[in-house]
Amino acid sequence: MKNILLATTALVMVAGVASAEITITGSATAGLAREGTGPTKAVTAVAAHADWTTAANAHQAAVKALNDGEKLLALDTVAADAATQVTANKALAKTVAAKLALLELQNDMGRAAVVSAAATNATSADMDTYMEVALTAGASVETDGGLGMSTAVSIDAGTGYDFADDDGFDSAKSGSAGGRGGNVGLDHVTLSGGFGSLKMSKNNIAHLVDGDDDAAGDLKFSGAMGNTSYNIVADVAKDGKGETAADKVDTAWSADVSTTMGGVAMRVAMDEESGYAVSASMAVGGGLTVSVDSKKEAAEADKAAGVANNGIDLTYTSGAISVGADYDSVNDGDRYGYNVAYTTGNSMKITYKSDEDNDWTATVSMPLGGGVTAAGGVNYTQDAYLGVSFSF
């Protein structure tokens, strides 16, 4: 009887597993890389140079004041009249003040020189290895009534490398020494049906206006009507309203609508903090695509005088060559940029891009077959890498 009961239980479990669709996807990457001086050090060098220039100009003014005062003090010790004595006394006070200012400025210049030299002489780190494997296991089922339910779990092991001027090696994963350990995380649980889909992922969903700064949403509802799609993201556990930078970009909800009319792809997004993003893109023909956008993020919307960032992007493709240019209205030293890409006959792609601040990046990639791609790059901060990757 016990054997029959165990066999029946096993059949029920197997039947339950068989009714679910199981998928396993992943990627792996490995190579050599280094982290450069980084934009912070570059900015420090510029700031130090500006401090040096300011101190030098003030130093010259102090020297002139000192010389002028000493010329007046060259008068006889006993002045011929009271007016001349007053002038001499003023010159003496001016000279003492100039000498004190001169000493202070010399100290400032010395400090600025040290900072400037340290920033200018900063060098990139040595090359190091990186190896990372990411796996995602997903499962989905559907009820007799047509309600779908899916979930996914991710496993990440090793130390990766992100090629960007503000990034680099991933933090060593938990586990064994040397970053050979791993992390396991629940990605999401999603319900779907004729109503659309509802995704649940605690503090792991990017908002629809300011996703770069606020990716702590908990729920995302998505739906569509014809060629129009819409999304709503909600942060169930929104922080309290405060004055910190984190509070100002923490939104309770955001929403967007996307559609295509007359060949123009349009999108409108807004959030609880009065942030918004509007964009439109159209292929005008001859390989040219024009895109325009306007965006005000929550942090800017919170300011009384916050301004929107309006931009335009142009992309042109002709055969193996593509070029692009973009312009933003906010004067932040990075208003315009450009990029050029060339794809050779064996599918090797060479890309170069830069901007107003000459923050340039050059990359090359080439498929090797079997889903394997070799890639390398270098940028203005002296970040550099060379590696291979594949997905499955």
matplotlib code that plots the C-alpha trace (Angstrom):
import matplotlib.pyplot as plt

x = [0.0, 2.9, 4.5, 1.3, 0.8, 4.4, 4.0, 0.8, 2.4, 5.4, 3.0, 1.2, 4.4, 5.7, 2.4, 2.7, 6.2, 5.3, 2.5, 4.9, 7.1, 10.7, 13.3, 16.9, 18.9, 22.2, 25.4, 29.1, 31.9, 35.7, 38.7, 41.2, 40.3, 41.5, 39.9, 41.2, 41.6, 37.8, 35.9, 36.1, 39.9, 39.6, 37.2, 39.5, 42.3, 40.2, 39.0, 42.6, 43.8, 41.0, 42.0, 45.6, 44.7, 42.5, 45.2, 47.9, 45.8, 45.2, 48.9, 49.8, 47.3, 48.7, 52.2, 51.2, 49.5, 52.6, 54.8, 52.5, 52.5, 56.3, 56.7, 54.5, 56.4, 59.6, 58.6, 60.5, 59.7, 58.4, 55.9, 55.9, 52.2, 49.3, 47.8, 50.9, 51.2, 47.6, 48.5, 51.6, 49.6, 47.1, 49.9, 51.4, 48.1, 47.7, 51.2, 50.6, 47.3, 48.9, 51.8, 49.3, 47.2, 50.3, 51.3, 47.7, 47.6, 51.0, 49.6, 46.5, 48.7, 50.8, 47.7, 46.2, 49.6, 49.6, 46.0, 46.6, 49.8, 48.1, 45.2, 47.2, 49.6, 46.9, 47.4, 45.2, 45.2, 46.9, 45.1, 43.2, 41.0, 37.2, 35.0, 31.2, 28.4, 24.7, 21.9, 18.1, 15.7, 12.1, 8.8, 5.3, 1.9, -1.6, -4.9, -7.9, -9.4, -6.5, -4.7, -1.0, 1.6, 5.4, 8.4, 12.2, 15.2, 18.7, 22.1, 25.1, 28.7, 32.1, 33.3, 32.2, 33.3, 31.2, 32.9, 31.7, 33.4, 31.6, 31.8, 34.3, 34.7, 31.6, 31.8, 33.1, 30.2, 29.4, 30.9, 34.5, 37.5, 38.4, 34.9, 34.2, 31.1, 27.6, 24.3, 20.8, 17.8, 14.1, 13.5, 9.8, 6.4, 4.0, 0.3, -1.0, -4.2, -6.6, -6.4, -2.6, 0.1, 1.0, 4.6, 5.7, 9.4, 10.1, 12.3, 13.5, 11.4, 12.6, 10.2, 9.1, 10.5, 13.6, 14.6, 18.3, 17.8, 14.7, 14.5, 12.8, 9.3, 7.4, 4.6, 4.3, 1.0, 1.2, -1.5, -2.2, -5.1, -4.3, -0.9, -1.0, 0.7, 0.7, 2.5, 2.0, 4.7, 4.0, 6.2, 4.1, 6.6, 7.5, 9.8, 8.5, 8.7, 12.0, 14.8, 17.4, 18.4, 17.0, 13.6, 13.3, 13.6, 11.5, 8.2, 5.0, 3.9, 4.8, 3.0, 3.6, 1.7, 3.4, 1.9, 2.6, 0.8, 1.7, 5.1, 5.9, 6.6, 5.5, 5.8, 4.5, 5.5, 4.8, 5.2, 4.0, 6.8, 5.7, 8.5, 7.7, 9.3, 7.9, 9.6, 8.9, 10.9, 10.5, 12.4, 12.3, 13.8, 17.2, 18.6, 17.9, 16.0, 15.1, 14.2, 13.1, 12.5, 11.8, 12.4, 12.2, 13.2, 11.8, 14.9, 14.5, 10.8, 11.2, 13.1, 11.1, 13.2, 13.9, 14.2, 13.4, 16.1, 15.1, 17.0, 17.3, 19.0, 19.9, 21.0, 22.1, 22.9, 24.3, 25.6, 28.3, 28.6, 26.3, 26.7, 24.8, 24.6, 22.7, 22.1, 20.6, 19.4, 20.9, 24.3, 26.1, 29.3, 27.9, 25.3, 26.3, 27.8, 28.5, 29.2, 30.5, 30.3, 31.7, 30.9, 33.4, 32.6, 33.3, 30.8, 33.5, 32.1, 34.2, 32.6, 33.9, 31.9, 32.6, 30.9, 31.4, 33.8, 35.8, 34.7, 35.5, 35.1, 36.3, 35.2, 35.5, 33.5, 33.4, 31.2, 33.3, 30.5, 28.6, 27.1, 30.5, 31.5, 35.0, 35.1, 37.4, 37.5, 39.2, 38.0, 39.1, 39.5, 41.9, 39.4, 40.2, 39.1, 39.4, 37.3, 34.8, 31.2, 28.3, 24.7, 22.6]
y = [0.0, 2.4, 1.6, 2.4, 5.7, 6.8, 6.0, 7.9, 10.9, 10.8, 10.7, 13.7, 15.6, 14.7, 15.7, 19.1, 19.6, 18.4, 21.0, 23.9, 25.2, 25.4, 27.6, 28.1, 31.0, 32.5, 34.2, 34.0, 36.5, 36.5, 38.6, 41.2, 44.7, 47.7, 50.7, 54.1, 57.4, 57.9, 61.1, 62.2, 62.6, 64.3, 66.8, 67.3, 68.2, 70.8, 72.3, 72.3, 74.2, 76.7, 77.2, 77.6, 80.3, 82.2, 82.1, 83.2, 86.2, 87.2, 86.8, 89.3, 91.8, 91.4, 91.9, 95.1, 96.4, 95.6, 97.5, 100.5, 100.6, 100.4, 103.3, 105.5, 104.4, 105.7, 109.2, 110.8, 109.2, 112.6, 113.9, 117.5, 117.9, 115.9, 115.0, 113.3, 111.5, 110.1, 108.9, 107.2, 105.5, 104.2, 102.9, 101.1, 99.4, 98.5, 97.0, 94.8, 93.5, 92.8, 90.9, 88.8, 88.1, 87.2, 84.5, 83.1, 83.0, 81.3, 78.6, 78.3, 78.0, 75.3, 73.3, 73.7, 72.7, 69.5, 68.6, 69.5, 67.5, 64.5, 64.6, 65.2, 62.4, 59.9, 56.7, 53.8, 50.5, 47.4, 44.8, 42.2, 39.2, 39.1, 36.0, 36.0, 33.5, 34.5, 31.9, 32.5, 29.7, 30.4, 28.6, 29.4, 27.8, 28.5, 27.8, 26.3, 29.7, 31.2, 33.0, 32.7, 32.8, 32.9, 33.4, 33.4, 32.9, 34.3, 33.0, 35.2, 34.0, 35.5, 39.1, 40.9, 44.1, 46.9, 49.1, 52.7, 55.8, 55.6, 51.9, 49.0, 45.7, 44.4, 44.1, 40.7, 38.3, 36.8, 33.4, 32.2, 34.4, 36.0, 36.7, 33.1, 32.9, 33.7, 35.4, 33.9, 36.2, 36.0, 38.1, 38.4, 36.8, 37.8, 37.2, 37.6, 37.2, 39.1, 42.0, 42.5, 41.5, 42.4, 42.0, 41.9, 42.4, 44.2, 47.3, 46.1, 47.8, 51.0, 53.9, 55.2, 58.8, 58.7, 55.0, 55.8, 57.3, 55.5, 51.8, 50.8, 50.1, 47.0, 46.5, 47.0, 46.7, 46.5, 46.4, 47.2, 48.3, 47.9, 49.5, 51.5, 50.1, 51.4, 50.8, 51.8, 51.3, 51.6, 51.8, 50.4, 51.3, 54.8, 56.8, 59.8, 63.2, 64.7, 67.0, 64.4, 63.6, 60.1, 61.4, 63.8, 61.1, 58.5, 58.4, 56.6, 55.9, 56.5, 55.8, 55.9, 55.5, 54.5, 54.4, 54.8, 57.2, 58.0, 56.4, 58.4, 56.5, 58.5, 58.1, 60.1, 59.4, 61.1, 60.5, 61.5, 64.1, 66.1, 64.6, 63.9, 62.5, 63.1, 61.7, 61.1, 59.3, 58.9, 57.4, 60.2, 58.1, 57.8, 56.1, 59.1, 58.8, 61.9, 61.8, 64.6, 64.5, 66.6, 65.4, 66.8, 64.4, 64.3, 66.0, 68.9, 69.1, 69.5, 72.8, 75.9, 76.9, 73.4, 73.3, 70.5, 69.0, 69.2, 67.2, 66.0, 63.0, 62.3, 58.9, 58.1, 54.7, 53.9, 50.4, 49.5, 53.0, 54.7, 58.1, 59.8, 63.2, 64.5, 67.8, 68.7, 72.1, 71.9, 73.6, 71.0, 70.7, 67.7, 69.3, 67.6, 64.3, 62.3, 58.7, 56.8, 53.0, 50.8, 47.2, 45.2, 42.3, 39.7, 41.5, 43.2, 46.4, 49.4, 52.3, 55.7, 58.3, 61.5, 64.7, 68.3, 67.5, 65.1, 62.1, 59.7, 55.9, 53.5, 49.8, 46.9, 43.7, 40.6, 37.4, 34.2, 31.8, 29.5, 32.5, 33.7, 37.4, 38.9, 42.6, 45.2, 48.9, 51.9, 55.4, 58.8, 57.7, 54.9, 52.2, 49.3, 45.7, 42.7, 39.6, 37.1, 36.5, 34.2, 33.7, 30.5]
z = [0.0, 0.8, -2.5, -4.4, -2.5, -3.2, -6.9, -7.1, -5.4, -7.8, -10.9, -9.6, -9.2, -12.6, -14.2, -12.5, -13.8, -17.3, -17.6, -17.1, -19.9, -18.7, -20.3, -19.5, -21.1, -20.2, -21.2, -20.5, -20.9, -20.3, -21.1, -20.0, -19.0, -17.0, -15.4, -16.4, -14.5, -14.6, -15.3, -11.6, -11.8, -15.2, -13.7, -10.7, -13.0, -14.7, -11.4, -10.0, -13.1, -12.7, -9.0, -10.1, -12.6, -10.1, -7.5, -10.0, -11.1, -7.5, -6.8, -9.5, -8.1, -4.6, -5.9, -7.7, -4.5, -2.5, -5.0, -5.0, -1.2, -0.9, -3.4, -1.2, 1.9, 0.3, 1.4, 4.3, 7.7, 8.9, 6.5, 5.5, 6.2, 7.7, 4.4, 3.3, 6.6, 6.2, 2.7, 4.1, 6.9, 4.4, 2.2, 5.2, 6.0, 2.4, 2.3, 5.4, 4.1, 0.7, 2.4, 4.4, 1.2, -0.6, 1.9, 1.8, -1.9, -2.1, 0.1, -2.1, -5.2, -3.6, -2.7, -6.2, -7.8, -5.8, -6.7, -10.4, -10.6, -9.0, -11.3, -14.4, -13.7, -12.8, -14.7, -15.5, -13.5, -14.8, -16.9, -15.0, -16.0, -15.8, -16.1, -15.6, -16.2, -15.9, -16.1, -16.0, -15.4, -16.3, -15.9, -17.2, -16.8, -18.0, -16.3, -18.0, -18.0, -20.0, -17.1, -17.5, -14.7, -15.2, -13.0, -13.4, -11.2, -12.1, -11.1, -11.5, -10.8, -11.3, -11.9, -15.0, -16.7, -18.0, -20.5, -19.6, -18.4, -15.1, -14.6, -14.7, -12.9, -11.2, -7.4, -6.4, -6.0, -2.6, -2.0, -2.4, -2.7, -6.0, -7.1, -8.0, -5.8, -7.1, -6.4, -6.8, -7.2, -8.0, -11.1, -11.3, -11.0, -13.8, -14.4, -18.0, -20.0, -22.2, -19.8, -20.4, -17.9, -14.4, -13.4, -9.7, -8.9, -5.6, -6.0, -9.3, -12.0, -13.7, -13.8, -17.2, -17.1, -14.9, -15.1, -14.8, -11.3, -10.1, -10.8, -7.5, -8.8, -7.5, -10.0, -13.8, -15.7, -19.5, -22.1, -25.7, -28.0, -31.7, -32.4, -29.1, -26.0, -22.5, -19.2, -15.6, -13.0, -9.2, -6.2, -3.4, -0.7, -1.8, 0.4, 2.3, 0.7, 1.7, 0.6, -0.2, -3.8, -3.4, -2.2, -5.1, -7.7, -5.8, -7.6, -6.5, -10.1, -13.7, -17.0, -20.7, -24.0, -27.3, -30.8, -34.5, -36.8, -40.4, -40.0, -36.9, -33.7, -30.7, -26.9, -24.0, -20.4, -17.1, -13.4, -9.9, -9.5, -12.6, -14.6, -18.3, -21.5, -25.0, -28.1, -31.8, -34.5, -38.2, -41.1, -43.6, -46.5, -48.1, -45.0, -42.8, -39.5, -37.4, -33.7, -31.4, -27.7, -24.6, -21.0, -17.5, -14.8, -11.3, -9.8, -12.3, -12.0, -8.2, -8.8, -9.2, -12.2, -13.5, -17.3, -19.8, -21.9, -25.5, -28.1, -31.7, -33.1, -36.7, -38.0, -41.6, -43.0, -46.4, -47.0, -44.5, -43.1, -40.5, -38.9, -36.2, -34.4, -31.5, -29.8, -26.3, -25.2, -21.6, -21.5, -19.4, -21.4, -23.3, -25.6, -28.8, -29.9, -33.0, -33.9, -36.9, -37.6, -40.3, -40.9, -43.0, -45.3, -42.6, -40.2, -38.1, -36.8, -35.9, -34.0, -32.8, -30.9, -29.1, -27.8, -26.9, -24.1, -26.3, -24.3, -27.0, -27.2, -29.8, -30.1, -32.4, -32.5, -34.7, -34.7, -34.6, -35.3, -33.0, -31.2, -30.0, -30.4, -29.8, -28.8, -27.5, -26.9, -25.3, -24.2, -23.1, -19.5, -20.6, -19.9, -22.1, -22.6, -25.0, -24.6, -25.9, -25.1, -26.1, -25.3, -25.3]

ax = plt.figure().add_subplot(projection="3d")
ax.plot(x, y, z, "-o")
ax.set_aspect("equal")
plt.show()
